[in-house]
Amino acid sequence: MIEIWPASVAPSRWRRAVLALFCLSPLIAIAQEAAPNPIVNGAPTSVPVDWPVWAARMEKAQQLLNYDATLVIDHGRDWELVEITQRIGTTGAEQQVVALNGESRRYVHTAQGISLLGPEGDTRLGQAPTTPGSIEAKRIADAYNVTLGARDRVAGRTAIRLNIAPVSNDRFGMQLWLDADTGLPLRSERLAADGSVLERRMVTRLNVLGFAGVAQMAPRAAMVAPADLALPAGFALIGPPIPVPGIAGGQQWILSDGLAWVSVYRLPITPGTTSDARGWRRGAMGQVAINANNAWIYVLGDLPSPTLERLGEAVLASQR
């Protein structure tokens, strides 16, 4: 799921948590074909040794698995505890996230759109762009070295670990633990260039209800590199610019290198309005702002701030 935040370009604490949970899903669909299930009745039959096979199984679980889970997110300075429910309907995956600590809040994503329900009222964020799908494994291989690690246990379940190390320090690395039975992500660690952990996420309880029998996986998103958009190496644009609901002239670009997901917002400056130019960082997530005279460029994603700035400047240059 790719994020869209038309109500605010500087999300609240809860919105940042939801963003970290779903909007920048690690390794969302990076294999070229569906993978066979290597587990039968809990026992491995023919365990794949190629990491794209496990990435394809992760994509299948994210789109077609019915489950309930409890997830802890450690951002370094604070943490979130949430309950996640996913059910597969006739229009695809429907998700609900309920905060178990802090203020009482609930997030709902269906085919009708995205809603945040909290003490301050209900906020409808409109429909997110339809972008889930897979890209060539070679794209992520250009920017990251990926290896399979040792087996482990997470939430009492056997897990397969993927080690994802960037080839340069303009990106973050990741360790990712996938459920051996379903491919669902059970644990992740985002790593800075010096190896320090920026953010941890871990499932502490998982109730698997089975794969949908009739639903189909979403079409794969097309990733392109237009000639007028000089992006850093490895990054590509996903689809055309998207209008920002409720903001006349607002546009959103979605960029990815196969692991990192970034949204670039261009919001016109209108008389009587003010903009917050302060950036922020929480765990692996960050935002930078660029003053473009008649507009603000906000760049939001799970990358170092200098890389976010480069992506924002690339989009700004294409609009001049």
C-alpha positions, 0 to 999 in steps of 0.5 A: 500500500502506498501512502497519500496524506492530503490532510497534512504534509506533516503527519501527527504521531499516529499518522506517522505510525500508520505510515511506517506500518503500511505506506512504505512496506519493505520489499513489496513485490520485487520478484517476477513470478509467483513462488511455490509454497515450500511448506507442507503441514509445517514441514519444509519440502523443497526450501527455496534458496533464492531470495526473490522466491521469498519476496514473491511469497511475501507479496502474496501474503500481503495481498491475499492472506487473512490474519490477525496480528499484534505488532510492536514498533520501536522508533528508538525514542518511543514505541507503538503497540497496534492490533492489525486485522486483514481480510480479503474481500471481493475488491482486495485486502481490507485492513484495520489498525487499532492503537493499543497504547496512547490515545485511542485511534483506529485506521481503516483502509478499504476499496472506498478509501482511507480513514483515521478515527480518533479523539479529534474526529474522523478524517477521510483521506480519500483513496490511495493510488493503486500501485502494489505489484512487482518490479524486476528483482534486478532493480533492487539488486542494482542498489542493494546486496541481498542474502538469505540468513539463518532461520530464526523464530519470531512469535513462536513461528519459524522465520526466514531472514533476508539481509539487505545491505545498500551498496552506498550510504545514501540508503538504509539497509534492512534485516527482514524476517518472513514467516516460513509458512505464509511469507508474511513479514514478522520482524524487521530492522532498518539499519543506518550506514554505521549498522545502528538500528533506526527502527524495529518492528515485530509481530508478537502474536499472529493468527493465520486464517488462511489465503483467500480462495477467489481473490486475485493479486493486484496488477503489478505497478509500472515503474518508469524513469521519464527523460525530464525526471533526473532521479538518483541511480536506482530510483524510478517513478511509479505511475503519473502524478496524482492530484492531492484531494482537497488542495487545488493544484496539489500533486503527488509523485511516488518513487521507489528503488524496490525497497525504499518508498517515497512520496513527493508533494508539490503544494501551491502557496496561496494567499493567506496560507502558511507552510511548515518548512521544518523537517522531521525524522522518526526512526527510519521515516523522515520528511524534508521541505523545499521552498519552490517560490510559488510552492512547497515541495515536501518529500516523505520517505524511509531514506536519509535526509540528503537523499530525500532532498535529491529526490525532491530537487529532481521533481522540482527541476522537472516542473520548471 
